[in-house]
């Protein structure tokens, strides 16, 4: 059962954040997908997604990657999209510092260019070093960067806080990053 949930969770991330068209799913401009369409289109002869499994994945995902609307007829990814989605995020004042976990192999590029959103809509920042370590360790030997977000905000940079408490911004210039 756990293996099946992990499979569906990864497939949900891929589908709702990056490629809904791969299964013929349509997202609205806010990133919401119809739950019944999603279940129908994700089902294969080898793996049957049910509403019960979907509810368990949404409730138990440690990063709260997914959210239902109030009546659970729609679902969306909380952040991390590489497709244009309007998550209705409002600008907020960040804490003085936030963290970014990355792999050692990315450090040279970051030191030259800062943190770039790459193919995503935003750069992701963490409130704790523990979360940054967890994020960065997925890609190799982890390095945690300290981002002077309070200074950035004073300089006019905009920050958002996603529903699952990931801090988001468009770019972090080199001068605001400390190793």
C-alpha positions as CSV (number, residue, x, y, z in Angstrom):
1,X,0.0,0.0,0.0
2,X,2.8,2.5,0.9
3,X,4.6,1.8,-2.4
4,X,1.3,2.5,-4.3
5,X,0.8,5.7,-2.4
6,X,4.4,6.8,-3.2
7,X,3.8,6.1,-6.9
8,X,0.6,8.1,-7.0
9,X,2.2,11.0,-5.0
10,X,5.1,11.3,-7.4
11,X,2.8,11.0,-10.4
12,X,0.5,13.7,-8.9
13,X,3.5,16.0,-8.5
14,X,4.5,15.4,-12.1
15,X,1.0,15.8,-13.5
16,X,-0.3,18.7,-11.4
17,X,2.9,20.7,-11.4
18,X,4.4,20.1,-14.8
19,X,2.6,18.0,-17.4
20,X,-1.2,17.6,-17.0
21,X,-1.5,17.2,-20.8
22,X,0.4,13.8,-20.5
23,X,-2.8,12.2,-19.2
24,X,-5.2,14.6,-21.0
25,X,-6.0,16.5,-17.8
26,X,-7.0,20.2,-17.9
27,X,-6.1,22.6,-15.1
28,X,-7.9,25.9,-14.7
29,X,-5.8,29.1,-14.5
30,X,-5.5,28.7,-10.7
31,X,-4.1,25.2,-11.1
32,X,-7.2,23.3,-10.1
33,X,-8.1,19.9,-11.7
34,X,-11.4,18.2,-11.4
35,X,-10.9,15.3,-9.0
36,X,-13.1,12.8,-10.8
37,X,-11.3,13.5,-14.1
38,X,-7.9,13.1,-12.4
39,X,-8.9,9.7,-10.9
40,X,-10.3,8.5,-14.2
41,X,-7.2,9.6,-16.2
42,X,-4.7,8.4,-13.7
43,X,-6.1,4.9,-13.5
44,X,-4.3,2.1,-15.4
45,X,-4.7,-1.6,-15.4
46,X,-1.8,-1.8,-13.0
47,X,-2.7,1.0,-10.6
48,X,-6.1,2.1,-9.5
49,X,-6.4,5.5,-7.9
50,X,-9.4,5.9,-5.7
51,X,-10.8,8.9,-3.8
52,X,-9.8,7.2,-0.5
53,X,-6.1,6.9,-1.7
54,X,-6.2,10.5,-3.0
55,X,-7.5,11.8,0.4
56,X,-4.7,9.8,2.2
57,X,-2.0,11.2,-0.1
58,X,-3.2,14.8,0.4
59,X,-3.6,14.4,4.2
60,X,-0.3,12.5,4.8
61,X,2.1,14.2,2.4
62,X,4.8,15.5,4.7
63,X,5.4,18.6,2.6
64,X,1.7,19.3,2.0
65,X,2.3,19.4,-1.7
66,X,-1.4,19.0,-2.6
67,X,-4.6,20.7,-1.6
68,X,-8.3,20.1,-2.1
69,X,-10.9,22.8,-2.5
70,X,-13.5,22.9,0.3
71,X,-15.8,20.2,-1.1
72,X,-13.0,18.0,-2.4
73,X,-14.2,18.2,-6.0
74,X,-10.9,19.9,-7.1
75,X,-7.3,19.4,-6.3
76,X,-4.1,21.3,-7.1
77,X,-0.4,21.3,-6.3
78,X,0.5,23.9,-3.6
79,X,3.6,25.3,-5.4
80,X,6.5,24.2,-7.6
81,X,4.8,24.6,-11.0
82,X,6.8,24.8,-14.2
83,X,3.5,25.7,-16.0
84,X,1.9,29.1,-15.7
85,X,-0.5,29.0,-12.8
86,X,-1.9,31.8,-10.6
87,X,-2.0,30.5,-7.1
88,X,-3.5,33.8,-5.8
89,X,-0.4,34.4,-3.6
90,X,-0.3,37.7,-1.9
91,X,3.0,39.5,-1.1
92,X,4.2,39.1,2.5
93,X,7.1,40.3,4.6
94,X,9.6,37.6,5.0
95,X,11.7,36.9,8.1
96,X,15.2,38.4,8.2
97,X,16.7,35.2,6.9
98,X,15.6,32.1,5.1
99,X,17.5,29.1,3.8
100,X,18.0,27.4,0.5
101,X,19.2,23.8,0.2
102,X,21.0,22.8,-2.9
103,X,23.6,20.3,-4.1
104,X,27.4,21.1,-3.9
105,X,27.6,20.8,-7.7
106,X,25.2,23.8,-8.1
107,X,27.3,26.1,-5.9
108,X,29.5,27.6,-8.6
109,X,26.6,28.6,-10.8
110,X,24.8,30.1,-7.7
111,X,27.9,32.1,-6.7
112,X,28.0,33.5,-10.3
113,X,24.2,34.1,-10.9
114,X,22.4,33.9,-7.6
115,X,19.4,31.7,-7.2
116,X,17.3,31.4,-10.3
117,X,13.9,30.0,-10.7
118,X,15.0,27.9,-13.6
119,X,12.0,26.2,-15.1
120,X,9.7,26.9,-12.1
121,X,7.6,29.9,-11.4
122,X,9.6,30.9,-8.2
123,X,12.8,30.2,-6.2
124,X,11.9,28.1,-3.2
125,X,13.2,29.1,0.2
126,X,12.8,27.3,3.6
127,X,12.2,28.7,7.1
128,X,14.5,26.1,8.7
129,X,17.9,24.6,8.0
130,X,16.3,21.2,8.6
131,X,13.9,21.7,5.7
132,X,16.7,23.1,3.5
133,X,18.9,20.1,4.2
134,X,16.0,17.7,3.3
135,X,15.4,19.6,0.0
136,X,19.0,19.9,-0.9
137,X,20.0,16.3,-0.1
138,X,17.7,15.0,-2.9
139,X,20.3,16.2,-5.4
140,X,23.6,15.2,-4.0
141,X,26.0,16.5,-1.3
142,X,23.9,19.2,0.4
143,X,24.9,22.8,0.9
144,X,22.6,25.1,2.9
145,X,22.7,28.8,1.8
146,X,21.6,31.6,4.1
147,X,19.5,34.2,2.3
148,X,19.3,37.7,3.6
149,X,15.6,38.1,2.8
150,X,14.9,41.0,5.2
151,X,17.5,43.0,3.3
152,X,16.1,41.9,0.0
153,X,12.6,42.9,1.0
154,X,13.9,46.4,2.0
155,X,15.5,46.6,-1.4
156,X,12.1,46.0,-3.1
157,X,12.1,42.3,-3.7
158,X,8.7,40.5,-3.4
159,X,8.1,37.4,-1.3
160,X,5.2,35.0,-1.1
161,X,4.3,32.2,1.3
162,X,2.6,29.2,-0.3
163,X,-0.2,27.3,1.4
164,X,2.3,24.6,2.4
165,X,4.6,27.2,4.0
166,X,7.3,27.4,1.3
167,X,8.7,30.9,0.8
168,X,8.8,32.0,-2.8
169,X,10.5,34.8,-4.7
170,X,11.5,35.4,-8.3
171,X,15.3,35.7,-8.0
172,X,17.9,35.9,-5.2
173,X,20.9,38.0,-6.3
174,X,24.4,36.8,-5.2
175,X,24.9,39.7,-2.8
176,X,22.1,38.4,-0.5
177,X,23.5,34.8,-0.3
178,X,25.8,33.5,2.3
179,X,27.2,29.9,2.5
